[in-house]
């Protein structure tokens, strides 16, 4: 069975949301990685459903 993701949470459903800590550069790096992951998940979901990215988001 494939893992289930909540696209609005930005992570797998089995992982609790966590806080970001550290220097500003570290936080920006992690925020950008989360943005890329969300975009990738939306793209994959849209392709699987046969619709456009903006219809998913």
N, CA, C and O atoms as CSV, one atom per row, in Angstrom:
chain,resi,resn,atom,element,x,y,z
A,1,UNK,N,N,0.840,-1.178,0.000
A,1,UNK,CA,C,0.000,0.000,0.000
A,1,UNK,C,C,0.892,1.251,0.000
A,1,UNK,O,O,1.842,1.344,0.777
A,2,UNK,N,N,0.581,2.189,-0.862
A,2,UNK,CA,C,1.383,3.412,-0.983
A,2,UNK,C,C,1.122,4.328,0.209
A,2,UNK,O,O,0.022,4.330,0.761
A,3,UNK,N,N,2.138,5.114,0.612
A,3,UNK,CA,C,1.921,6.049,1.722
A,3,UNK,C,C,0.930,7.129,1.327
A,3,UNK,O,O,0.837,7.511,0.160
A,4,UNK,N,N,0.198,7.610,2.305
A,4,UNK,CA,C,-0.799,8.654,2.077
A,4,UNK,C,C,-0.237,9.985,2.546
A,4,UNK,O,O,0.310,10.071,3.646
A,5,UNK,N,N,-0.361,11.018,1.737
A,5,UNK,CA,C,0.184,12.329,2.062
A,5,UNK,C,C,-0.927,13.357,2.156
A,5,UNK,O,O,-1.850,13.353,1.342
A,6,UNK,N,N,-0.845,14.234,3.137
A,6,UNK,CA,C,-1.693,15.420,3.215
A,6,UNK,C,C,-0.917,16.547,2.550
A,6,UNK,O,O,0.085,17.006,3.098
A,7,UNK,N,N,-1.354,16.998,1.389
A,7,UNK,CA,C,-0.607,18.026,0.660
A,7,UNK,C,C,-0.602,19.363,1.386
A,7,UNK,O,O,0.333,20.146,1.221
A,8,UNK,N,N,-1.624,19.638,2.182
A,8,UNK,CA,C,-1.662,20.928,2.855
A,8,UNK,C,C,-0.760,20.970,4.077
A,8,UNK,O,O,-0.395,22.057,4.525
A,9,UNK,N,N,-0.393,19.835,4.625
A,9,UNK,CA,C,0.497,19.808,5.781
A,9,UNK,C,C,1.945,19.892,5.372
A,9,UNK,O,O,2.789,20.289,6.176
A,10,UNK,N,N,2.257,19.530,4.149
A,10,UNK,CA,C,3.630,19.605,3.688
A,10,UNK,C,C,4.476,18.413,4.075
A,10,UNK,O,O,5.703,18.497,4.020
A,11,UNK,N,N,3.869,17.310,4.462
A,11,UNK,CA,C,4.651,16.145,4.842
A,11,UNK,C,C,3.788,14.909,4.946
A,11,UNK,O,O,2.561,14.984,4.873
A,12,UNK,N,N,4.442,13.760,5.117
A,12,UNK,CA,C,3.688,12.517,5.255
A,12,UNK,C,C,2.764,12.563,6.460
A,12,UNK,O,O,3.072,13.202,7.466
A,13,UNK,N,N,1.621,11.876,6.353
A,13,UNK,CA,C,0.624,11.889,7.417
A,13,UNK,C,C,1.137,11.231,8.692
A,13,UNK,O,O,0.652,11.544,9.779
A,14,UNK,N,N,2.097,10.335,8.584
A,14,UNK,CA,C,2.574,9.627,9.768
A,14,UNK,C,C,3.621,10.402,10.555
A,14,UNK,O,O,4.071,9.936,11.601
A,15,UNK,N,N,4.014,11.569,10.074
A,15,UNK,CA,C,4.999,12.371,10.794
A,15,UNK,C,C,4.328,13.614,11.376
A,15,UNK,O,O,3.652,14.348,10.654
A,16,UNK,N,N,4.508,13.853,12.663
A,16,UNK,CA,C,3.902,15.046,13.252
A,16,UNK,C,C,4.584,16.308,12.738
A,16,UNK,O,O,5.769,16.275,12.405
A,17,UNK,N,N,3.847,17.429,12.667
A,17,UNK,CA,C,4.483,18.674,12.235
A,17,UNK,C,C,5.532,19.105,13.250
A,17,UNK,O,O,5.315,19.014,14.459
A,18,UNK,N,N,6.657,19.569,12.754
A,18,UNK,CA,C,7.734,19.987,13.651
A,18,UNK,C,C,8.073,21.437,13.436
A,18,UNK,O,O,7.737,22.020,12.406
A,19,UNK,N,N,8.733,22.012,14.400
A,19,UNK,CA,C,9.159,23.397,14.295
A,19,UNK,C,C,10.553,23.469,13.701
A,19,UNK,O,O,11.342,22.533,13.832
A,20,UNK,N,N,10.850,24.566,13.057
A,20,UNK,CA,C,12.183,24.786,12.507
A,20,UNK,C,C,12.975,25.626,13.490
A,20,UNK,O,O,12.483,26.629,14.007
A,21,UNK,N,N,14.193,25.214,13.740
A,21,UNK,CA,C,15.054,25.954,14.643
A,21,UNK,C,C,16.419,26.110,13.994
A,21,UNK,O,O,16.791,25.338,13.110
A,22,UNK,N,N,17.154,27.104,14.435
A,22,UNK,CA,C,18.499,27.310,13.930
A,22,UNK,C,C,18.682,28.713,13.405
A,22,UNK,O,O,17.848,29.596,13.608
A,23,UNK,N,N,19.806,28.895,12.719
A,23,UNK,CA,C,20.096,30.192,12.124
A,23,UNK,C,C,19.122,30.478,10.992
A,23,UNK,O,O,18.499,29.571,10.440
A,24,UNK,N,N,19.005,31.749,10.661
A,24,UNK,CA,C,18.082,32.156,9.599
A,24,UNK,C,C,18.395,31.441,8.293
A,24,UNK,O,O,17.477,31.052,7.571
A,25,UNK,N,N,19.673,31.260,7.976
A,25,UNK,CA,C,20.038,30.582,6.729
A,25,UNK,C,C,19.577,29.124,6.742
A,25,UNK,O,O,19.168,28.595,5.708
A,26,UNK,N,N,19.641,28.469,7.913
A,26,UNK,CA,C,19.165,27.088,8.029
A,26,UNK,C,C,17.660,27.015,7.836
A,26,UNK,O,O,17.153,26.126,7.153
A,27,UNK,N,N,16.955,27.955,8.443
A,27,UNK,CA,C,15.499,27.975,8.329
A,27,UNK,C,C,15.080,28.237,6.890
A,27,UNK,O,O,14.152,27.599,6.393
A,28,UNK,N,N,15.748,29.163,6.215
A,28,UNK,CA,C,15.437,29.434,4.805
A,28,UNK,C,C,15.692,28.213,3.941
A,28,UNK,O,O,14.908,27.916,3.039
A,29,UNK,N,N,16.785,27.500,4.208
A,29,UNK,CA,C,17.105,26.290,3.451
A,29,UNK,C,C,15.991,25.258,3.615
A,29,UNK,O,O,15.518,24.693,2.629
A,30,UNK,N,N,15.572,25.010,4.857
A,30,UNK,CA,C,14.530,24.010,5.104
A,30,UNK,C,C,13.187,24.442,4.524
A,30,UNK,O,O,12.437,23.614,4.008
A,31,UNK,N,N,12.885,25.722,4.607
A,31,UNK,CA,C,11.635,26.222,4.037
A,31,UNK,C,C,11.619,26.026,2.522
A,31,UNK,O,O,10.591,25.650,1.958
A,32,UNK,N,N,12.734,26.274,1.868
A,32,UNK,CA,C,12.815,26.080,0.417
A,32,UNK,C,C,12.676,24.601,0.054
A,32,UNK,O,O,12.016,24.264,-0.929
A,33,UNK,N,N,13.284,23.731,0.832
A,33,UNK,CA,C,13.152,22.293,0.594
A,33,UNK,C,C,11.702,21.849,0.769
A,33,UNK,O,O,11.217,21.021,-0.002
A,34,UNK,N,N,11.014,22.376,1.754
A,34,UNK,CA,C,9.597,22.036,1.957
A,34,UNK,C,C,8.758,22.548,0.792
A,34,UNK,O,O,7.833,21.868,0.349
A,35,UNK,N,N,9.076,23.751,0.289
A,35,UNK,CA,C,8.342,24.295,-0.861
A,35,UNK,C,C,8.526,23.414,-2.086
A,35,UNK,O,O,7.569,23.143,-2.811
A,36,UNK,N,N,9.769,22.963,-2.320
A,36,UNK,CA,C,10.056,22.093,-3.465
A,36,UNK,C,C,9.324,20.764,-3.341
A,36,UNK,O,O,8.792,20.247,-4.323
A,37,UNK,N,N,9.300,20.214,-2.128
A,37,UNK,CA,C,8.624,18.937,-1.901
A,37,UNK,C,C,7.128,19.076,-2.141
A,37,UNK,O,O,6.519,18.212,-2.771
A,38,UNK,N,N,6.535,20.152,-1.647
A,38,UNK,CA,C,5.107,20.372,-1.863
A,38,UNK,C,C,4.805,20.497,-3.353
A,38,UNK,O,O,3.842,19.909,-3.845
A,39,UNK,N,N,5.625,21.260,-4.071
A,39,UNK,CA,C,5.423,21.423,-5.510
A,39,UNK,C,C,5.535,20.082,-6.232
A,39,UNK,O,O,4.741,19.786,-7.125
A,40,UNK,N,N,6.519,19.274,-5.843
A,40,UNK,CA,C,6.700,17.954,-6.472
A,40,UNK,C,C,5.498,17.054,-6.204
A,40,UNK,O,O,5.040,16.350,-7.104
A,41,UNK,N,N,4.986,17.070,-4.977
A,41,UNK,CA,C,3.823,16.248,-4.641
A,41,UNK,C,C,2.582,16.690,-5.420
A,41,UNK,O,O,1.812,15.854,-5.894
A,42,UNK,N,N,2.392,18.002,-5.550
A,42,UNK,CA,C,1.252,18.509,-6.316
A,42,UNK,C,C,1.376,18.087,-7.771
A,42,UNK,O,O,0.390,17.674,-8.382
A,43,UNK,N,N,2.589,18.188,-8.337
A,43,UNK,CA,C,2.816,17.797,-9.724
A,43,UNK,C,C,2.528,16.307,-9.934
A,43,UNK,O,O,1.881,15.929,-10.910
A,44,UNK,N,N,3.002,15.478,-9.030
A,44,UNK,CA,C,2.771,14.036,-9.141
A,44,UNK,C,C,1.288,13.704,-8.997
A,44,UNK,O,O,0.757,12.890,-9.753
A,45,UNK,N,N,0.628,14.324,-8.042
A,45,UNK,CA,C,-0.790,14.075,-7.827
A,45,UNK,C,C,-1.610,14.510,-9.044
A,45,UNK,O,O,-2.518,13.800,-9.476
A,46,UNK,N,N,-1.282,15.679,-9.590
A,46,UNK,CA,C,-2.003,16.174,-10.768
A,46,UNK,C,C,-1.800,15.242,-11.959
A,46,UNK,O,O,-2.749,14.948,-12.686
A,47,UNK,N,N,-0.572,14.777,-12.160
A,47,UNK,CA,C,-0.305,13.862,-13.269
A,47,UNK,C,C,-1.073,12.554,-13.086
A,47,UNK,O,O,-1.606,11.999,-14.047
A,48,UNK,N,N,-1.125,12.074,-11.860
A,48,UNK,CA,C,-1.832,10.817,-11.577
A,48,UNK,C,C,-3.336,10.963,-11.811
A,48,UNK,O,O,-3.994,10.031,-12.272
A,49,UNK,N,N,-3.875,12.152,-11.486
A,49,UNK,CA,C,-5.316,12.386,-11.616
A,49,UNK,C,C,-5.713,12.913,-12.990
A,49,UNK,O,O,-6.898,12.990,-13.313
A,50,UNK,N,N,-4.707,13.280,-13.809
A,50,UNK,CA,C,-5.003,13.786,-15.146
A,50,UNK,C,C,-5.531,15.213,-15.142
A,50,UNK,O,O,-6.372,15.566,-15.969
A,51,UNK,N,N,-5.046,16.032,-14.222
A,51,UNK,CA,C,-5.482,17.419,-14.192
A,51,UNK,C,C,-4.252,18.334,-14.080
A,51,UNK,O,O,-3.118,17.864,-13.982
A,52,UNK,N,N,-4.502,19.633,-14.097
A,52,UNK,CA,C,-3.428,20.611,-14.019
A,52,UNK,C,C,-3.017,20.835,-12.566
A,52,UNK,O,O,-3.794,20.589,-11.643
A,53,UNK,N,N,-1.784,21.307,-12.380
A,53,UNK,CA,C,-1.275,21.586,-11.022
A,53,UNK,C,C,-2.167,22.575,-10.278
A,53,UNK,O,O,-2.447,22.384,-9.095
A,54,UNK,N,N,-2.615,23.624,-10.956
A,54,UNK,CA,C,-3.406,24.652,-10.279
A,54,UNK,C,C,-4.784,24.134,-9.852
A,54,UNK,O,O,-5.419,24.724,-8.979
A,55,UNK,N,N,-5.246,23.047,-10.454
A,55,UNK,CA,C,-6.515,22.449,-10.042
A,55,UNK,C,C,-6.350,21.647,-8.753
A,55,UNK,O,O,-7.313,21.467,-8.009
A,56,UNK,N,N,-5.143,21.168,-8.488
A,56,UNK,CA,C,-4.874,20.388,-7.290
A,56,UNK,C,C,-4.655,21.311,-6.105
A,56,UNK,O,O,-5.193,21.086,-5.021
A,57,UNK,N,N,-3.871,22.337,-6.318
A,57,UNK,CA,C,-3.496,23.228,-5.228
A,57,UNK,C,C,-4.678,24.046,-4.832
A,57,UNK,O,O,-4.582,24.870,-3.923
